[in-house]
Amino acid sequence: MTKGWNLRGSAISLALLALLWEVGVRVGGVPPYILPAPSRIFNTFLAELPLLFSHAGTTMAEVVLGLFLGSAGGMGVALTLFYLPSVGRALYPLILGLQVTPVFAIAPLLVLWLGYGIWPKVAVAALISFFPIAVNVTDGLRSVGEEMVDLLRTLGAREGKTFRLVRLPASLPFLFSGLKVASTLSLVGATIGEWIGAQHGLGYLMLHANALLRVDLVFAAILTLTLLGLALFGGVALLERRFLRWRKEGKNS
C-alpha cells in the first residue's frame, strides 16, 4: 500500500512539474532553443526514436562492458584486500587516488591512448564503477562472524569451502548494493567519455544536437539516458531478488 502511494505521489509530482514547466515556457515566451516545452521534448523523443535507439545501443554496450570489467576488477581487489592484507595496504592508496581523481581529468588521456572507439568509454565506465564494488564486497567478506568460521574449521573445512558456504553468501547482499550504485555510475562514466571524444552514443548526440541548437533533442537524449539508468537499476534489483531469495525465505520462516 505504501509503495503504491509512493509511486502515485511521484507520478503526480512529475506531472505537476511538467505542467508548470509547460505553462511557464508558453506564458513566458521562452524560445525552444533556450528551453523547449515538455510537449515539444516528448514529440521529439517519439519522432527521433530510431536515432535515439541507435545511439543508445552504443552507450549501453559501453556501460555493460565497463560495468562487467569494473565489477570483476572490484571483486578481485576486494579478495586481495581481504586475503592478502599486506598487499591490500600497499594498493589501497592507489585505489583511493583513482577514486578521488575527477573522471574528467582521466577521460581525455584515455581517448588519446585508446582512440575514438568504444574502449575509452568502456575504460571510464569501468574506472567509475570499480570502487563501489571493491568497497562493498570487502565489507561483505568482513561481515562474517569469526565464530562461524571457527566452527567450520573445527569440522575440518578448508578456506575454499568456508568461502563457498559462508563468506560468498554473506557477501552477495553487499555485492548487489554495490552493483546498484555502480550500474548508474557506469552510465555517467560512459556519457562523460562520449562528451570528451566519440563518433556515436547518446553523449555524442547531445553535443551534436547542442551545436545545432536542437535543445529539444538534447532533452530527448537526457530522457533516454534516464530510462537506461532506470532499466539498469531495475535489472540489478531483479537479479538481487533472484539470487537472494533465500534471505527473504529465511526471514519469513
Phi and psi in degrees as GROMACS dihedral restraints (atoms count N, CA, C in turn):
[ dihedral_restraints ]
;  ai    aj    ak    al  type     phi  dphi    fc
    3     4     5     6     1   -62.4    20    10
    4     5     6     7     1   -41.2    20    10
    6     7     8     9     1   -62.5    20    10
    7     8     9    10     1   -41.0    20    10
    9    10    11    12     1   -62.8    20    10
   10    11    12    13     1   -41.8    20    10
   12    13    14    15     1   -65.2    20    10
   13    14    15    16     1   -38.9    20    10
   15    16    17    18     1   -62.1    20    10
   16    17    18    19     1   -44.7    20    10
   18    19    20    21     1   -63.9    20    10
   19    20    21    22     1   -41.4    20    10
   21    22    23    24     1   -65.4    20    10
   22    23    24    25     1   -41.3    20    10
   24    25    26    27     1   -63.8    20    10
   25    26    27    28     1   -39.7    20    10
   27    28    29    30     1   -64.6    20    10
   28    29    30    31     1   -42.4    20    10
   30    31    32    33     1   -63.5    20    10
   31    32    33    34     1   -41.6    20    10
   33    34    35    36     1   -64.8    20    10
   34    35    36    37     1   -41.4    20    10
   36    37    38    39     1   -62.6    20    10
   37    38    39    40     1   -44.1    20    10
   39    40    41    42     1   -63.8    20    10
   40    41    42    43     1   -40.1    20    10
   42    43    44    45     1   -64.6    20    10
   43    44    45    46     1   -41.8    20    10
   45    46    47    48     1   -64.5    20    10
   46    47    48    49     1   -41.5    20    10
   48    49    50    51     1   -62.1    20    10
   49    50    51    52     1   -44.7    20    10
   51    52    53    54     1   -63.0    20    10
   52    53    54    55     1   -39.0    20    10
   54    55    56    57     1   -64.8    20    10
   55    56    57    58     1   -46.0    20    10
   57    58    59    60     1   -62.3    20    10
   58    59    60    61     1   -40.6    20    10
   60    61    62    63     1   -60.5    20    10
   61    62    63    64     1   -48.5    20    10
   63    64    65    66     1   -60.3    20    10
   64    65    66    67     1   -48.4    20    10
   66    67    68    69     1   -64.6    20    10
   67    68    69    70     1   -43.3    20    10
   69    70    71    72     1   -61.7    20    10
   70    71    72    73     1   -41.7    20    10
   72    73    74    75     1   -67.2    20    10
   73    74    75    76     1   -42.9    20    10
   75    76    77    78     1   -71.9    20    10
   76    77    78    79     1   -43.9    20    10
   78    79    80    81     1   -68.9    20    10
   79    80    81    82     1   -40.3    20    10
   81    82    83    84     1   -78.6    20    10
   82    83    84    85     1    -9.0    20    10
   84    85    86    87     1    63.5    20    10
   85    86    87    88     1    35.7    20    10
   87    88    89    90     1   -72.4    20    10
   88    89    90    91     1   126.7    20    10
   90    91    92    93     1   -66.2    20    10
   91    92    93    94     1   146.7    20    10
   93    94    95    96     1   -65.1    20    10
   94    95    96    97     1   -21.4    20    10
   96    97    98    99     1   -80.1    20    10
   97    98    99   100     1    -4.7    20    10
   99   100   101   102     1  -101.1    20    10
  100   101   102   103     1   -55.9    20    10
  102   103   104   105     1  -149.9    20    10
  103   104   105   106     1   102.5    20    10
  105   106   107   108     1   -73.8    20    10
  106   107   108   109     1   155.2    20    10
  108   109   110   111     1   -72.5    20    10
  109   110   111   112     1   152.8    20    10
  111   112   113   114     1   -55.8    20    10
  112   113   114   115     1   -36.5    20    10
  114   115   116   117     1   -63.0    20    10
  115   116   117   118     1   -38.9    20    10
  117   118   119   120     1   -67.2    20    10
  118   119   120   121     1   -41.1    20    10
  120   121   122   123     1   -62.1    20    10
  121   122   123   124     1   -44.2    20    10
  123   124   125   126     1   -64.8    20    10
  124   125   126   127     1   -42.1    20    10
  126   127   128   129     1   -63.3    20    10
  127   128   129   130     1   -39.9    20    10
  129   130   131   132     1   -64.6    20    10
  130   131   132   133     1   -40.6    20    10
  132   133   134   135     1   -58.2    20    10
  133   134   135   136     1   -45.3    20    10
  135   136   137   138     1   -69.0    20    10
  136   137   138   139     1   -41.3    20    10
  138   139   140   141     1   -68.9    20    10
  139   140   141   142     1   -34.5    20    10
  141   142   143   144     1  -102.1    20    10
  142   143   144   145     1    20.5    20    10
  144   145   146   147     1   -57.0    20    10
  145   146   147   148     1   -44.8    20    10
  147   148   149   150     1   -59.9    20    10
  148   149   150   151     1   -41.8    20    10
  150   151   152   153     1   -64.6    20    10
  151   152   153   154     1   -43.7    20    10
  153   154   155   156     1   -64.6    20    10
  154   155   156   157     1   -41.3    20    10
  156   157   158   159     1   -63.7    20    10
  157   158   159   160     1   -39.3    20    10
  159   160   161   162     1   -60.8    20    10
  160   161   162   163     1   -47.7    20    10
  162   163   164   165     1   -71.7    20    10
  163   164   165   166     1   -33.8    20    10
  165   166   167   168     1   -64.5    20    10
  166   167   168   169     1   -33.7    20    10
  168   169   170   171     1   -61.7    20    10
  169   170   171   172     1   -41.4    20    10
  171   172   173   174     1   -64.6    20    10
  172   173   174   175     1   -47.3    20    10
  174   175   176   177     1   -62.5    20    10
  175   176   177   178     1   -41.1    20    10
  177   178   179   180     1   -65.6    20    10
  178   179   180   181     1   -38.7    20    10
  180   181   182   183     1   -62.0    20    10
  181   182   183   184     1   -42.1    20    10
  183   184   185   186     1   -63.4    20    10
  184   185   186   187     1   -40.8    20    10
  186   187   188   189     1   -66.6    20    10
  187   188   189   190     1   -47.3    20    10
  189   190   191   192     1   -63.8    20    10
  190   191   192   193     1   -45.0    20    10
  192   193   194   195     1   -63.9    20    10
  193   194   195   196     1   -44.3    20    10
  195   196   197   198     1   -64.0    20    10
  196   197   198   199     1   -41.4    20    10
  198   199   200   201     1   -65.1    20    10
  199   200   201   202     1   -40.1    20    10
  201   202   203   204     1   -63.2    20    10
  202   203   204   205     1   -48.6    20    10
  204   205   206   207     1   -67.2    20    10
  205   206   207   208     1   -41.8    20    10
  207   208   209   210     1   -64.4    20    10
  208   209   210   211     1   -39.5    20    10
  210   211   212   213     1   -67.9    20    10
  211   212   213   214     1   -43.2    20    10
  213   214   215   216     1   -61.9    20    10
  214   215   216   217     1   -45.1    20    10
  216   217   218   219     1   -64.4    20    10
  217   218   219   220     1   -40.8    20    10
  219   220   221   222     1   -64.1    20    10
  220   221   222   223     1   -41.2    20    10
  222   223   224   225     1   -68.2    20    10
  223   224   225   226     1   -38.5    20    10
  225   226   227   228     1   -62.1    20    10
  226   227   228   229     1   -42.5    20    10
  228   229   230   231     1   -67.3    20    10
  229   230   231   232     1   -38.7    20    10
  231   232   233   234     1   -60.9    20    10
  232   233   234   235     1   -43.6    20    10
  234   235   236   237     1   -64.0    20    10
  235   236   237   238     1   -37.7    20    10
  237   238   239   240     1   -65.9    20    10
  238   239   240   241     1   -45.1    20    10
  240   241   242   243     1   -60.9    20    10
  241   242   243   244     1   -35.0    20    10
  243   244   245   246     1   -81.7    20    10
  244   245   246   247     1   -48.1    20    10
  246   247   248   249     1   -88.6    20    10
  247   248   249   250     1   -22.9    20    10
  249   250   251   252     1  -125.8    20    10
  250   251   252   253     1    73.0    20    10
  252   253   254   255     1   -60.3    20    10
  253   254   255   256     1   -32.2    20    10
  255   256   257   258     1   -66.8    20    10
  256   257   258   259     1   -42.0    20    10
  258   259   260   261     1   -66.7    20    10
  259   260   261   262     1   -38.5    20    10
  261   262   263   264     1   -61.7    20    10
  262   263   264   265     1   -40.8    20    10
  264   265   266   267     1   -64.1    20    10
  265   266   267   268     1   -33.3    20    10
  267   268   269   270     1   -73.6    20    10
  268   269   270   271     1   -34.0    20    10
  270   271   272   273     1   -82.1    20    10
  271   272   273   274     1   -26.4    20    10
  273   274   275   276     1   -58.9    20    10
  274   275   276   277     1   -43.4    20    10
  276   277   278   279     1   -59.6    20    10
  277   278   279   280     1   -37.4    20    10
  279   280   281   282     1   -65.8    20    10
  280   281   282   283     1   -43.4    20    10
  282   283   284   285     1   -62.6    20    10
  283   284   285   286     1   -45.3    20    10
  285   286   287   288     1   -64.3    20    10
  286   287   288   289     1   -38.2    20    10
  288   289   290   291     1   -63.0    20    10
  289   290   291   292     1   -40.6    20    10
  291   292   293   294     1   -63.7    20    10
  292   293   294   295     1   -36.2    20    10
  294   295   296   297     1   -70.2    20    10
  295   296   297   298     1   -41.4    20    10
  297   298   299   300     1   -82.8    20    10
  298   299   300   301     1   -13.9    20    10
  300   301   302   303     1   -72.0    20    10
  301   302   303   304     1   126.1    20    10
  303   304   305   306     1   -58.7    20    10
  304   305   306   307     1   134.4    20    10
  306   307   308   309     1   -64.4    20    10
  307   308   309   310     1   -26.1    20    10
  309   310   311   312     1   -61.4    20    10
  310   311   312   313     1   -28.9    20    10
  312   313   314   315     1   -75.5    20    10
  313   314   315   316     1   -26.8    20    10
  315   316   317   318     1   -91.5    20    10
  316   317   318   319     1   -34.7    20    10
  318   319   320   321     1   -56.1    20    10
  319   320   321   322     1   -44.1    20    10
  321   322   323   324     1   -61.4    20    10
  322   323   324   325     1   -35.6    20    10
  324   325   326   327     1   -66.0    20    10
  325   326   327   328     1   -40.3    20    10
  327   328   329   330     1   -65.1    20    10
  328   329   330   331     1   -38.1    20    10
  330   331   332   333     1   -64.7    20    10
  331   332   333   334     1   -40.4    20    10
  333   334   335   336     1   -63.3    20    10
  334   335   336   337     1   -41.7    20    10
  336   337   338   339     1   -79.8    20    10
  337   338   339   340     1   -37.3    20    10
  339   340   341   342     1  -108.3    20    10
  340   341   342   343     1    -4.5    20    10
  342   343   344   345     1    87.8    20    10
  343   344   345   346     1  -167.3    20    10
  345   346   347   348     1  -100.0    20    10
  346   347   348   349     1    11.0    20    10
  348   349   350   351     1   -77.1    20    10
  349   350   351   352     1  -159.4    20    10
  351   352   353   354     1   -79.3    20    10
  352   353   354   355     1   -19.5    20    10
  354   355   356   357     1   -67.6    20    10
  355   356   357   358     1   -34.9    20    10
  357   358   359   360     1   -61.3    20    10
  358   359   360   361     1   -38.7    20    10
  360   361   362   363     1   -69.6    20    10
  361   362   363   364     1   -37.8    20    10
  363   364   365   366     1   -62.0    20    10
  364   365   366   367     1   -42.4    20    10
  366   367   368   369     1   -63.9    20    10
  367   368   369   370     1   -42.3    20    10
  369   370   371   372     1   -64.1    20    10
  370   371   372   373     1   -43.9    20    10
  372   373   374   375     1   -62.4    20    10
  373   374   375   376     1   -39.6    20    10
  375   376   377   378     1   -66.2    20    10
  376   377   378   379     1   -43.8    20    10
  378   379   380   381     1   -63.7    20    10
  379   380   381   382     1   -40.3    20    10
  381   382   383   384     1   -77.9    20    10
  382   383   384   385     1   -22.8    20    10
  384   385   386   387     1   -96.2    20    10
  385   386   387   388     1    -8.2    20    10
  387   388   389   390     1   -66.9    20    10
  388   389   390   391     1   -45.8    20    10
  390   391   392   393     1   -65.3    20    10
  391   392   393   394     1   -46.2    20    10
  393   394   395   396     1   -58.5    20    10
  394   395   396   397     1   -36.5    20    10
  396   397   398   399     1   -68.2    20    10
  397   398   399   400     1   -47.1    20    10
  399   400   401   402     1   -59.6    20    10
  400   401   402   403     1   -46.4    20    10
  402   403   404   405     1   -67.9    20    10
  403   404   405   406     1   -45.6    20    10
  405   406   407   408     1   -67.5    20    10
  406   407   408   409     1   -42.5    20    10
  408   409   410   411     1   -67.4    20    10
  409   410   411   412     1   -38.0    20    10
  411   412   413   414     1   -60.0    20    10
  412   413   414   415     1   -44.8    20    10
  414   415   416   417     1   -62.6    20    10
  415   416   417   418     1   -37.8    20    10
  417   418   419   420     1   -64.5    20    10
  418   419   420   421     1   -42.1    20    10
  420   421   422   423     1   -64.2    20    10
  421   422   423   424     1   -34.6    20    10
  423   424   425   426     1   -82.0    20    10
  424   425   426   427     1    -8.5    20    10
  426   427   428   429     1   -79.5    20    10
  427   428   429   430     1   -12.8    20    10
  429   430   431   432     1   -72.6    20    10
  430   431   432   433     1   129.2    20    10
  432   433   434   435     1   -67.9    20    10
  433   434   435   436     1   139.5    20    10
  435   436   437   438     1   -65.7    20    10
  436   437   438   439     1   -24.0    20    10
  438   439   440   441     1   -62.2    20    10
  439   440   441   442     1   -42.5    20    10
  441   442   443   444     1   -65.4    20    10
  442   443   444   445     1   -42.1    20    10
  444   445   446   447     1   -63.5    20    10
  445   446   447   448     1   -44.0    20    10
  447   448   449   450     1   -63.1    20    10
  448   449   450   451     1   -38.0    20    10
  450   451   452   453     1   -62.6    20    10
  451   452   453   454     1   -44.7    20    10
  453   454   455   456     1   -65.1    20    10
  454   455   456   457     1   -36.0    20    10
  456   457   458   459     1   -66.6    20    10
  457   458   459   460     1   -37.9    20    10
  459   460   461   462     1   -67.1    20    10
  460   461   462   463     1   -24.4    20    10
  462   463   464   465     1   -87.5    20    10
  463   464   465   466     1     3.9    20    10
  465   466   467   468     1    90.0    20    10
  466   467   468   469     1    13.1    20    10
  468   469   470   471     1   -77.4    20    10
  469   470   471   472     1   132.9    20    10
  471   472   473   474     1   -81.1    20    10
  472   473   474   475     1   172.4    20    10
  474   475   476   477     1   -62.9    20    10
  475   476   477   478     1   -34.3    20    10
  477   478   479   480     1   -61.9    20    10
  478   479   480   481     1   -42.8    20    10
  480   481   482   483     1   -70.9    20    10
  481   482   483   484     1   -37.3    20    10
  483   484   485   486     1   -61.4    20    10
  484   485   486   487     1   -41.2    20    10
  486   487   488   489     1   -63.4    20    10
  487   488   489   490     1   -44.5    20    10
  489   490   491   492     1   -68.8    20    10
  490   491   492   493     1   -38.4    20    10
  492   493   494   495     1   -86.6    20    10
  493   494   495   496     1   -30.3    20    10
  495   496   497   498     1  -122.2    20    10
  496   497   498   499     1   -56.4    20    10
  498   499   500   501     1   -68.2    20    10
  499   500   501   502     1   -42.9    20    10
  501   502   503   504     1   -63.4    20    10
  502   503   504   505     1   -49.8    20    10
  504   505   506   507     1   -59.8    20    10
  505   506   507   508     1   -37.0    20    10
  507   508   509   510     1   -68.2    20    10
  508   509   510   511     1   -27.7    20    10
  510   511   512   513     1   -83.1    20    10
  511   512   513   514     1   -21.7    20    10
  513   514   515   516     1   -59.7    20    10
  514   515   516   517     1   -44.7    20    10
  516   517   518   519     1   -59.6    20    10
  517   518   519   520     1   -38.4    20    10
  519   520   521   522     1   -67.1    20    10
  520   521   522   523     1   -39.6    20    10
  522   523   524   525     1   -60.7    20    10
  523   524   525   526     1   -46.2    20    10
  525   526   527   528     1   -69.5    20    10
  526   527   528   529     1   -32.3    20    10
  528   529   530   531     1   -62.5    20    10
  529   530   531   532     1   -42.4    20    10
  531   532   533   534     1   -65.5    20    10
  532   533   534   535     1   -37.8    20    10
  534   535   536   537     1   -66.0    20    10
  535   536   537   538     1   -34.7    20    10
  537   538   539   540     1   -62.3    20    10
  538   539   540   541     1   -42.2    20    10
  540   541   542   543     1   -70.6    20    10
  541   542   543   544     1   -46.2    20    10
  543   544   545   546     1   -65.4    20    10
  544   545   546   547     1   -33.9    20    10
  546   547   548   549     1   -63.7    20    10
  547   548   549   550     1   -40.3    20    10
  549   550   551   552     1   -75.9    20    10
  550   551   552   553     1   -36.9    20    10
  552   553   554   555     1   -65.5    20    10
  553   554   555   556     1   -36.4    20    10
  555   556   557   558     1   -65.1    20    10
  556   557   558   559     1   -32.1    20    10
  558   559   560   561     1   -66.2    20    10
  559   560   561   562     1   -41.1    20    10
  561   562   563   564     1   -61.6    20    10
  562   563   564   565     1   -45.0    20    10
  564   565   566   567     1   -62.2    20    10
  565   566   567   568     1   -43.6    20    10
  567   568   569   570     1   -64.2    20    10
  568   569   570   571     1   -39.7    20    10
  570   571   572   573     1   -65.9    20    10
  571   572   573   574     1   -41.7    20    10
  573   574   575   576     1   -61.6    20    10
  574   575   576   577     1   -43.0    20    10
  576   577   578   579     1   -60.2    20    10
  577   578   579   580     1   -37.6    20    10
  579   580   581   582     1   -70.2    20    10
  580   581   582   583     1   -31.1    20    10
  582   583   584   585     1   -65.2    20    10
  583   584   585   586     1   -37.9    20    10
  585   586   587   588     1   -71.1    20    10
  586   587   588   589     1   -43.2    20    10
  588   589   590   591     1  -172.9    20    10
  589   590   591   592     1   112.1    20    10
  591   592   593   594     1  -159.3    20    10
  592   593   594   595     1   163.8    20    10
  594   595   596   597     1  -117.7    20    10
  595   596   597   598     1    -2.4    20    10
  597   598   599   600     1  -161.5    20    10
  598   599   600   601     1   161.5    20    10
  600   601   602   603     1   115.4    20    10
  601   602   603   604     1   161.8    20    10
  603   604   605   606     1   -66.3    20    10
  604   605   606   607     1   -35.3    20    10
  606   607   608   609     1   -63.2    20    10
  607   608   609   610     1   -43.0    20    10
  609   610   611   612     1   -62.5    20    10
  610   611   612   613     1   -42.8    20    10
  612   613   614   615     1   -61.8    20    10
  613   614   615   616     1   -39.2    20    10
  615   616   617   618     1   -61.1    20    10
  616   617   618   619     1   -45.8    20    10
  618   619   620   621     1   -64.5    20    10
  619   620   621   622     1   -42.5    20    10
  621   622   623   624     1   -64.3    20    10
  622   623   624   625     1   -44.3    20    10
  624   625   626   627     1   -66.2    20    10
  625   626   627   628     1   -37.8    20    10
  627   628   629   630     1   -64.1    20    10
  628   629   630   631     1   -38.8    20    10
  630   631   632   633     1   -64.4    20    10
  631   632   633   634     1   -28.3    20    10
  633   634   635   636     1   -92.5    20    10
  634   635   636   637     1     6.5    20    10
  636   637   638   639     1    61.2    20    10
  637   638   639   640     1    27.4    20    10
  639   640   641   642     1   -90.9    20    10
  640   641   642   643     1    70.3    20    10
  642   643   644   645     1   -66.4    20    10
  643   644   645   646     1   -29.1    20    10
  645   646   647   648     1   -62.1    20    10
  646   647   648   649     1   -38.1    20    10
  648   649   650   651     1   -71.9    20    10
  649   650   651   652     1   -33.3    20    10
  651   652   653   654     1   -60.7    20    10
  652   653   654   655     1   -47.0    20    10
  654   655   656   657     1   -66.0    20    10
  655   656   657   658     1   -35.6    20    10
  657   658   659   660     1   -63.7    20    10
  658   659   660   661     1   -38.8    20    10
  660   661   662   663     1   -66.4    20    10
  661   662   663   664     1   -39.0    20    10
  663   664   665   666     1   -62.8    20    10
  664   665   666   667     1   -41.9    20    10
  666   667   668   669     1   -60.6    20    10
  667   668   669   670     1   -41.3    20    10
  669   670   671   672     1   -63.6    20    10
  670   671   672   673     1   -42.4    20    10
  672   673   674   675     1   -61.4    20    10
  673   674   675   676     1   -39.9    20    10
  675   676   677   678     1   -62.3    20    10
  676   677   678   679     1   -44.6    20    10
  678   679   680   681     1   -63.8    20    10
  679   680   681   682     1   -38.8    20    10
  681   682   683   684     1   -63.1    20    10
  682   683   684   685     1   -43.2    20    10
  684   685   686   687     1   -61.8    20    10
  685   686   687   688     1   -42.4    20    10
  687   688   689   690     1   -64.9    20    10
  688   689   690   691     1   -38.6    20    10
  690   691   692   693     1   -65.1    20    10
  691   692   693   694     1   -41.9    20    10
  693   694   695   696     1   -63.0    20    10
  694   695   696   697     1   -47.7    20    10
  696   697   698   699     1   -62.3    20    10
  697   698   699   700     1   -43.6    20    10
  699   700   701   702     1   -64.6    20    10
  700   701   702   703     1   -37.2    20    10
  702   703   704   705     1   -63.3    20    10
  703   704   705   706     1   -42.3    20    10
  705   706   707   708     1   -65.2    20    10
  706   707   708   709     1   -39.7    20    10
  708   709   710   711     1   -63.6    20    10
  709   710   711   712     1   -38.7    20    10
  711   712   713   714     1   -65.0    20    10
  712   713   714   715     1   -43.1    20    10
  714   715   716   717     1   -62.7    20    10
  715   716   717   718     1   -38.1    20    10
  717   718   719   720     1   -62.1    20    10
  718   719   720   721     1   -45.3    20    10
  720   721   722   723     1   -64.2    20    10
  721   722   723   724     1   -34.6    20    10
  723   724   725   726     1   -69.4    20    10
  724   725   726   727     1   -46.1    20    10
  726   727   728   729     1   -86.6    20    10
  727   728   729   730     1   -19.0    20    10
  729   730   731   732     1  -112.0    20    10
  730   731   732   733     1    26.6    20    10
  732   733   734   735     1   -61.2    20    10
  733   734   735   736     1   -32.3    20    10
  735   736   737   738     1   -62.6    20    10
  736   737   738   739     1   -29.7    20    10
  738   739   740   741     1   -67.1    20    10
  739   740   741   742     1   -43.5    20    10
  741   742   743   744     1   -66.6    20    10
  742   743   744   745     1   -41.1    20    10
  744   745   746   747     1   -64.7    20    10
  745   746   747   748     1   -37.0    20    10
  747   748   749   750     1   -66.3    20    10
  748   749   750   751     1   -37.2    20    10
  750   751   752   753     1   -70.7    20    10
  751   752   753   754     1   -34.2    20    10
  753   754   755   756     1   -78.4    20    10
  754   755   756   757     1   -20.8    20    10
